[in-house]
Amino acid sequence: MGQKGAPVDIVCFDSSIEAIEPDSVHSVTLPGGAVMPVAAFGTFHSDWAQEYIKDATAEAIRLGWRHIDTARGYENEDVVGEGIKEAIKKGYISSAEDLFITGKLWNGHMAKKDVEPAINSTLKALGVEKIDMYLNHWPWPNVHTPGCAGDHRNPDAVPYIHEDFMETWGEIVKQKKAGKIVDIGISNHTEKTLDLLLRDTDDYSRPVLNQMEMHPLFQRTELRRYMYERGIVCTGYMSLGSPQRPGRDRFKEHRADMMDPRIQAIAKEAGVSPPRVCLNWAVQRENKTGGFVAMATRSDWIVENLKAAIEDVLTDEQMLRISGDDTPEHPGIDANNRLIWGQVFLWPEALGDWRVLWNDSQVFETRDDYGKFKKSFQEHYKVWQETAVSVPR
């Protein structure tokens, strides 16, 4: 039955629903030999869901999920840890070592001195001795107020500065050497920032995974292939569009993958739900080399999402209709429909254009390089304000 305080029919835990055998879930082997289930149970939340994360995590483990995706920025690592402890207490798993856990370093902890304390805090909150995959959550140290609106801006925000990022990355690598982390990766990186990182790392310190937004209406095919060619496994968040995402991340331009008529037509043909089509596409694409993150707070949905990683329901022809093949005959359905714009992370020189976060137009090697750009920008902007008819504010 539904739970008090939650949107209608979105929360319902049903112990009568049978679990899936965890060993049947498709996995990928990472460069270091670790085996990662491609289906990751997400713990990002809208405000209404926070109180259900513990039970949802435990229920997901009961139902067969063995990859849990967490982040310091979700402000619920301790609750996820309680869910893991509950799963152990109830005998769903023997210990946390039965799980593959992904954690993330939050933007506000990217200063060199803050990395180790942040990782220690994550380990303590989750009740584990090591993290299987630790990602740097965003390329920049820009923070926003929890629960802020979409027009929130941090005046101290900065673009990607490689010199600073490598200091952060060096501390993450130290924690890997200390045995607190098994594998390291990135999240929300672009081609240019990955190029710089790979240039300055060796086989031990290079990232092995990038987590980025991917779904049928925002496929990221070129970037995904680019990363895979360099040994980077890609997993997608927003795999189902996160319909309950915070209001600051909803815009009139957005389209819902599950409501797309082509997705719905394929779902009808395959005899499955539209969400299942989206997740199966995520698993089956590119020779099954990547994965997805998906959250649910209903037992039936939790199971249905996991089934996407054990049963291939889409035919080659249906996959072609979704992905296309770069020909006029098969264009696919990619609409470049990015759902997470990241506008709350913008720095002053971006002039409010969220696309600057993603198009590599303001990426800097050193602090001095950014300082020169900032000075030049301020001088130019002053002249612009004094002479132009209209200036962006």
C-alpha positions as a printed Julia matrix, in Angstrom:
393×3 Matrix{Float64}:
  0.0     0.0     0.0
  1.05    3.63   -0.41
  2.97    5.4     2.33
  1.92    8.6     4.12
  3.53   11.76    2.77
  4.63   10.27   -0.55
  3.14   10.95   -3.98
  0.27    8.56   -4.69
  1.34    4.99   -5.53
  5.07    5.8    -5.65
  5.99    4.08   -2.36
  4.92    0.5    -1.73
  7.05   -2.3    -0.3
  5.63   -5.79   -0.81
  7.41   -8.72    0.85
  5.47  -11.22   -1.26
  7.34  -10.22   -4.43
 10.04  -12.76   -5.19
 13.7   -11.84   -5.47
 15.91  -12.16   -8.53
 19.04  -14.32   -8.34
 21.89  -11.77   -8.08
 24.28  -13.95  -10.11
 21.92  -13.67  -13.09
 22.46   -9.91  -13.34
 24.74   -8.87  -16.19
 28.08   -7.45  -15.08
 31.21   -5.93  -16.59
 34.77   -6.61  -15.54
 36.76   -3.46  -14.78
 40.44   -3.1   -15.82
 41.67   -4.08  -12.36
 39.58   -7.24  -12.32
 36.67   -6.14  -10.15
 33.25   -7.3   -11.35
 30.58   -4.58  -11.4
 26.85   -5.33  -11.83
 25.63   -3.01  -14.58
 22.38   -2.24  -12.74
 23.01    0.19   -9.9
 20.27    1.01   -7.39
 20.19    4.79   -7.09
 19.76    6.67   -3.82
 19.41   10.21   -5.13
 16.17   11.63   -3.8
 13.59   14.31   -4.08
 12.56   15.77   -0.74
  9.6    13.44   -0.35
 11.74   10.3    -0.8
 14.39   10.91    1.84
 12.5     9.14    4.61
 12.09    6.03    2.43
 15.71    5.58    1.35
 16.58    3.19    4.2
 13.68    0.85    3.48
 14.1     1.15   -0.29
 17.79    0.25   -0.03
 17.09   -2.8     2.13
 14.25   -3.87   -0.15
 16.41   -3.5    -3.26
 19.04   -5.74   -1.68
 16.35   -8.29   -0.74
 15.12   -8.32   -4.31
 18.55   -8.99   -5.8
 20.31   -5.68   -6.37
 24.01   -5.89   -5.47
 25.24   -2.54   -6.77
 24.29    0.48   -4.63
 25.0     3.98   -5.99
 25.47    6.68   -3.34
 26.94   10.15   -3.0
 27.85   12.57   -0.24
 25.91   15.21   -2.14
 22.67   13.25   -1.68
 22.9    13.94    2.06
 21.79   10.46    3.02
 24.86    8.22    3.2
 24.04    7.41    6.82
 20.49    6.4     5.84
 21.81    4.19    3.04
 24.2     2.68    5.58
 21.24    1.9     7.83
 19.53    0.2     4.9
 22.61   -1.96    4.32
 22.75   -2.89    8.01
 19.05   -3.77    7.91
 19.67   -6.03    4.91
 22.47   -7.8     6.78
 20.34   -8.11    9.92
 17.51   -9.71    7.93
 19.87  -12.11    6.18
 19.52  -10.73    2.65
 23.33  -10.56    2.48
 25.99  -11.84    4.86
 27.97   -8.59    4.93
 28.5    -5.35    3.02
 31.25   -7.14    1.1
 28.47   -8.86   -0.86
 27.7    -5.48   -2.41
 29.4    -3.33   -5.03
 29.15    0.2    -3.63
 29.72    3.38   -5.63
 30.38    6.58   -3.68
 31.18   10.13   -4.8
 33.31   13.04   -3.59
 31.11   16.12   -3.3
 32.14   19.46   -4.83
 32.46   21.1    -1.43
 35.16   18.6    -0.41
 37.46   18.95   -3.41
 40.06   21.04   -1.56
 43.2    18.97   -1.0
 42.78   18.96    2.78
 39.14   17.86    2.62
 39.37   14.74    0.46
 40.57   12.21    3.04
 38.12   13.39    5.76
 35.29   13.19    3.21
 36.16    9.62    2.28
 36.53    8.64    5.93
 33.11   10.14    6.64
 31.57    8.18    3.75
 33.08    4.91    4.97
 31.8     5.52    8.49
 28.31    6.53    7.34
 27.95    3.49    5.1
 29.47    1.15    7.69
 32.07   -0.25    5.28
 35.85   -0.54    5.24
 36.29    0.3     1.57
 34.39    1.71   -1.41
 34.33   -0.38   -4.58
 34.04    2.63   -6.9
 34.74    6.21   -5.85
 33.85    8.98   -8.29
 34.67   12.66   -8.34
 31.07   13.88   -8.57
 31.54   17.03  -10.71
 34.59   18.54  -12.46
 34.46   21.78  -10.48
 34.36   22.62   -6.74
 31.19   24.69   -7.09
 28.55   24.14   -4.43
 24.93   25.14   -4.08
 22.66   25.48   -1.08
 20.76   22.23   -0.4
 17.21   22.55   -1.72
 18.02   25.73   -3.63
 15.96   27.03   -6.54
 17.18   26.97  -10.12
 18.24   30.62  -10.11
 20.66   30.09   -7.22
 24.24   31.17   -8.0
 27.44   30.89   -6.0
 29.59   34.0    -6.67
 32.73   31.97   -5.87
 32.02   29.35   -8.54
 34.82   28.67  -11.05
 35.2    26.74  -14.31
 37.29   23.59  -14.68
 40.89   24.37  -13.74
 43.04   21.32  -14.4
 45.78   22.31  -11.95
 43.25   22.35   -9.12
 41.5    19.19  -10.24
 44.76   17.24  -10.29
 45.38   18.18   -6.66
 41.99   16.7    -5.79
 42.61   13.65   -7.96
 46.0    13.07   -6.35
 44.32   12.85   -2.95
 41.76   10.37   -4.28
 44.6     8.22   -5.64
 46.28    8.33   -2.2
 43.14    6.9    -0.65
 43.14    4.14   -3.25
 46.73    3.31   -2.3
 45.65    3.29    1.35
 43.12    0.55    0.58
 40.0     2.64    1.22
 39.01    2.59   -2.47
 39.18   -0.28   -4.97
 38.57    1.63   -8.22
 38.33    5.31   -9.05
 36.31    7.18  -11.64
 34.72   10.43  -12.65
 31.23   11.78  -13.19
 29.9    14.47  -15.52
 33.21   14.91  -17.32
 33.55   16.11  -20.89
 35.9    15.07  -23.66
 38.38   17.86  -22.91
 38.51   17.35  -19.14
 38.95   13.6   -19.64
 41.74   14.22  -22.17
 43.62   16.33  -19.64
 43.12   13.77  -16.88
 44.29   10.84  -19.0
 47.3    12.84  -20.14
 48.46   13.29  -16.56
 47.73    9.86  -15.05
 49.26    6.4   -15.33
 47.59    2.99  -15.44
 47.16    2.94  -11.67
 45.8     6.46  -11.24
 43.62    6.8   -14.36
 39.82    6.68  -14.04
 38.07    3.46  -15.08
 34.47    4.72  -15.13
 32.49    7.82  -15.99
 28.92    8.25  -14.79
 26.95   10.7   -16.91
 23.4    11.51  -17.9
 22.18    9.07  -20.58
 18.73    7.99  -21.73
 17.03    7.37  -25.11
 16.33   11.07  -25.75
 19.87   12.03  -24.66
 22.1     9.21  -25.83
 25.63   10.71  -25.7
 26.75    8.17  -28.3
 29.9     9.95  -29.48
 31.12   10.77  -25.98
 30.31    7.28  -24.74
 32.27    5.66  -27.56
 35.11    8.12  -27.09
 35.42    7.14  -23.44
 35.04    3.42  -24.05
 37.81    3.53  -26.66
 40.04    4.85  -23.89
 39.13    2.12  -21.44
 36.48    4.07  -19.56
 33.26    2.18  -18.74
 30.19    4.43  -18.95
 27.1     4.2   -16.78
 24.08    6.44  -17.14
 22.07    8.35  -14.57
 18.64    9.83  -15.26
 18.05    6.51  -17.08
 14.3     6.88  -16.54
 14.24   10.66  -16.63
 13.85   10.91  -12.83
 10.25   12.19  -13.03
 10.33   13.15   -9.34
 13.55   15.2    -9.66
 13.76   18.59   -7.88
 11.82   21.45   -9.42
 14.99   23.41  -10.19
 15.86   20.72  -12.76
 12.56   20.83  -14.67
 12.12   23.04  -17.72
  9.46   23.39  -20.38
 11.94   22.18  -23.01
 12.23   18.79  -21.33
 10.61   15.7   -22.78
  9.85   12.46  -20.95
 11.46    9.38  -22.52
  8.77    7.07  -21.18
  6.06    9.16  -22.83
  7.76    9.24  -26.22
  5.41    7.54  -28.74
  8.27    5.54  -30.26
  9.29    4.16  -26.87
  5.67    3.35  -26.1
  5.22    1.61  -29.46
  8.27   -0.58  -28.84
  7.06   -1.33  -25.31
  3.74   -2.54  -26.74
  5.52   -4.72  -29.3
  7.84   -6.23  -26.68
  5.09   -6.7   -24.1
  6.91   -4.7   -21.44
  6.57   -1.26  -19.84
  8.11    1.9   -21.38
 10.54    2.23  -18.42
 11.71   -1.31  -19.12
 12.42   -0.37  -22.75
 14.59    2.56  -21.59
 16.61    0.4   -19.19
 16.98   -2.52  -21.59
 18.24   -0.08  -24.2
 20.82    1.17  -21.67
 22.07   -2.38  -21.05
 21.91   -3.76  -24.6
 23.53   -0.83  -26.44
 27.19   -0.83  -27.55
 27.6    -4.59  -27.09
 26.46   -4.49  -23.45
 29.52   -2.56  -22.26
 27.81   -0.09  -19.91
 25.08    0.2   -17.34
 22.49    2.36  -15.62
 21.47    3.86  -12.29
 17.78    3.65  -11.4
 15.87    4.35   -8.23
 12.41    3.15   -7.18
 10.44    2.92   -3.95
  7.98    0.25   -5.02
  8.89   -3.42   -4.85
  7.36   -4.23   -8.23
  9.24   -1.39   -9.92
 12.48   -2.31   -8.14
 12.23   -5.84   -9.55
 11.14   -4.67  -13.0
 14.13   -2.33  -13.24
 16.56   -5.09  -12.28
 15.11   -7.46  -14.87
 16.49   -5.14  -17.55
 19.95   -6.42  -16.6
 19.08  -10.11  -16.87
 16.72  -10.35  -19.87
 17.3    -8.87  -23.33
 13.8    -7.97  -24.51
 14.68   -5.65  -27.4
 15.39   -7.01  -30.87
 18.2    -5.67  -33.03
 15.59   -3.87  -35.12
 14.05   -2.22  -32.06
 17.49   -1.18  -30.8
 18.18    0.32  -34.23
 14.95    2.31  -34.09
 16.06    3.83  -30.79
 19.77    4.29  -31.39
 19.91    4.78  -35.14
 23.06    4.15  -37.17
 24.01    7.61  -38.45
 22.09    7.13  -41.7
 19.01    8.98  -42.99
 17.15    5.67  -43.06
 17.74    5.05  -39.36
 18.03    8.39  -37.51
 17.14    7.01  -34.08
 15.28    9.08  -31.5
 18.11   11.01  -29.81
 16.82   14.55  -29.24
 19.77   16.03  -27.28
 17.25   16.42  -24.47
 19.53   17.02  -21.47
 17.55   17.0   -18.22
 20.28   18.09  -15.81
 21.49   21.48  -16.99
 23.64   22.16  -13.92
 22.81   25.88  -13.97
 23.24   26.17  -10.18
 26.99   25.51  -10.7
 27.57   28.39  -13.16
 30.47   30.8   -12.64
 30.19   34.54  -13.43
 31.94   34.43  -16.81
 29.42   31.89  -18.12
 26.84   34.71  -18.21
 24.04   32.39  -17.18
 24.45   30.05  -20.16
 24.34   26.5   -18.78
 25.73   25.11  -22.03
 29.14   26.49  -21.06
 29.28   23.79  -18.39
 29.32   21.11  -21.09
 30.83   22.51  -24.29
 34.48   22.85  -23.17
 34.56   26.55  -24.12
 35.88   27.55  -20.68
 38.38   24.91  -19.58
 41.72   26.06  -18.16
 45.06   24.36  -17.5
 46.19   26.56  -14.6
 44.92   29.08  -12.07
 47.01   31.74  -13.8
 45.31   30.96  -17.11
 41.91   31.45  -15.54
 43.09   34.61  -13.79
 44.15   36.13  -17.12
 40.86   35.15  -18.71
 38.87   36.56  -15.8
 40.71   39.91  -15.95
 40.22   40.15  -19.71
 36.57   39.21  -19.4
 35.9    41.85  -16.74
 37.49   44.56  -18.88
 35.59   43.48  -21.96
 32.34   43.19  -20.07
 32.71   46.72  -18.68
 33.08   48.1   -22.2
 30.17   45.95  -23.34
 27.97   47.32  -20.57
 28.93   50.89  -21.45
 28.37   50.61  -25.2
 25.87   47.87  -26.04
 22.13   48.41  -26.26
 21.42   45.24  -24.28
 23.77   43.21  -22.08
 22.97   39.81  -20.52
 22.62   40.05  -16.75
